Amino acid sequence: PRLHTLRVSNFRSIGPSPVEIELDDIVVLVGPNNAGKSSLLRAYEVVMEHGSNEGKLGLDDFPNGDSNLRPTIELESGVFEKTAPGEKWVRTDPQTNEMFVREKWTWSEPGPPKKVGWEVATNDWHATEGPWGAPNVAQAYRPKPHHITAFQDPIAQAKQVAEILTGL
């Protein structure tokens, strides 16, 4: 899959109004401290780790530690064939003929998420099912995030960024 859109709400420093990011080959998040950059990156990392202990949330991932606020992460991916995720999950854009799959992870409490998919025929989220089957099927094709912080060695970071860019 090719990443297309990430939507996050009620996650860490991100409140109930969803933050949406259009994703491309390279995404760079730049902004002041406490703007939500690390929260967005962590949201994507949680999606990438779905099915493992790293994909579970702790109370500190809920806004202000309030377990009544339910974190939600949505990911829309472009796909190249309908059979891998399952045909009922694939939406075709009528103008571009591009195919997309939407997934949503929600938490009602700390721990593992509930994952569902957007069912095209009903034009709504399925109550219990989602595309791809086992979590590792989609993750194998998704890019790994790279987190740069202010206090890391700039030479080592430059080398890692160069490796990412030349590997595209």
Disulfide bonds with the S-S distance in Angstrom:
none
